[in-house]
Amino acid sequence: MADRIADWIADWPLAGTPASVPALVCVPPAGAGCQQFRSWQERLGARAAVYGVQLPGRENRWHDAMPATFDEAVDAATAEAEAKAAVLNEMVAHYNSGRAE
């Protein structure tokens, strides 16, 4: 398992958000960090909890070692997301080709 300095899952909790709201787990495009999803929490308010997957080598995980395999990364991120989120019932994958649409 890769050495972990920072968390795999970032969250931006709002005061007063019930634990039972749906969780949106957002995966950034290749090479990007998850801070781009921070504003989503403000926009959704207490209707959902937004979580961003933070891969090693991005933003606050710049010095963290990459996992040996893709499966190892998925397992680590999933385990942490399940521990943080009360309800994981919705997954959002974000893809941006770099073009305005």
RAHU-V629176 format. One record per residue. PSI is psi in radians with two decimals (NA if undefined). OMEGA is omega in whole degrees, 0 to 359 (999 if undefined). D_FIRST is the distance of its C-alpha to the first C-alpha in whole Angstrom. Layout:
[[PSI:OMEGA:D_FIRST] [PSI:OMEGA:D_FIRST]]
This chain:
[[2.46:180:0] [2.59:175:4] [2.36:182:7] [2.12:176:9] [-0.77:181:12] [3.03:181:14] [2.62:172:14] [-0.54:186:13] [2.11:175:17] [2.53:175:20] [2.77:184:23] [1.21:187:26] [2.51:174:28] [2.40:178:32] [2.41:177:34] [0.02:178:36] [2.15:179:33] [2.61:180:34] [-0.32:186:30] [0.11:181:31] [2.71:176:32] [2.60:178:30] [2.27:174:26] [2.03:179:26] [1.98:188:22] [2.28:181:23] [2.10:181:20] [2.81:177:22] [2.83:182:23] [2.30:177:21] [-0.10:184:21] [2.84:175:22] [3.04:187:21] [-0.05:182:22] [-0.34:178:24] [-0.31:181:27] [-0.10:182:27] [-0.74:181:28] [-0.37:179:31] [-0.65:179:31] [-0.76:179:31] [-0.71:181:34] [-0.65:181:35] [-0.39:181:34] [-2.39:183:35] [0.16:180:35] [-0.32:180:35] [2.77:173:31] [2.21:182:28] [2.26:178:26] [2.42:177:22] [2.35:176:21] [2.12:181:17] [1.85:181:16] [2.66:174:14] [2.56:180:12] [0.04:180:15] [2.45:172:18] [-2.04:183:20] [-0.02:180:19] [0.47:185:15] [-0.67:184:17] [0.02:180:15] [2.49:179:11] [2.50:176:9] [2.56:175:9] [2.76:180:6] [-0.55:182:7] [2.81:176:9] [-0.74:180:11] [-0.66:179:11] [-0.72:178:7] [-0.80:180:9] [-0.78:180:12] [-0.76:181:10] [-0.79:180:9] [-0.72:180:12] [-0.78:180:14] [-0.74:180:13] [-0.68:178:14] [-0.76:180:17] [-0.61:179:18] [-0.56:182:18] [-0.64:188:20] [2.33:177:23] [-0.65:182:25] [1.99:175:26] [1.58:183:24] [0.14:180:27] [2.28:179:27] [2.33:177:25] [2.20:173:26] [2.29:183:24] [2.23:177:26] [2.31:178:27] [2.09:181:30] [-0.06:183:31] [-0.08:178:32] [2.50:173:36] [2.32:181:38] [NA:999:39]]
